[in-house]
Amino acid sequence: MAYSAEEEQELNELKSWIKENYKSMIVIFVLVFGGVFGWRYWQDYQVAKMQQSSVEYNQLIHSKNKNNQIEQFGIQHSGTGYAVFAYLDGAKSAVLEQDFKKAEKLLLLALKDPAVTNNEILLSITALRLASVQFQLQNFDGAANSLNIVKGEAWESGKNLLLGEILLAKSDKEGAKAVFEKVLKSGSQAEIQSAQVRLNNL
């Protein structure tokens, strides 16, 4: 089929444009498809990493020597969430053993993990536990600072109960009373009962 002069001119212009721009087209093609396959590879890698972390976390929890492995596990699995669970579990065991210094160390490590800094719930749980441990260590200012990290209304009453205890330990009865009274307005039944007991003893 013969082309008209106009079609022939358009075809020649197209050929000329391709000749001038084919290198750019190849680069774009490589970038686009490389990006797609790269993204899929990255997703597959992340899934595999999480699965491996899960397996190793279960092995850690059931290990007889887990207390000596938690920090290393946390370093190797930073940002996966499993590192935080390991730190929290280790801190709980340390508290049961009355080793509050060790519990504090593990909870401070948990606070620095990317999985905690990017998750308000994990952040609040970790900070509340850290404040409780620091209270046991009589580090009242540190405990109060840790409570400042706690975010969200769901934790407010629990936070205020501990803050009241801190203020009492610092001989601030009026401050403690004000904080305990806040719990009476918004706490759960158990929290309200705890706050009322504290107020009755002031």
Secondary structure by P-SEA (a helix, b strand, c coil): ccccaaaaaaaaaaaaaaaacaaaaaaaaaaaaaaaaaaaaaaaaaaaaaaaaaaaaaaaaacccccccaaaaaaaacccaaaaaaaaaaaaaaaaacaaaaaaaaaaaaaacaaaaacaaaaaaaaaaaaaaaaaacaaaaaaaaaaacccccaaaaaaaaaaaaaaaacaaaaaaaaaaaaaacccaaaaaaaaaaaaac
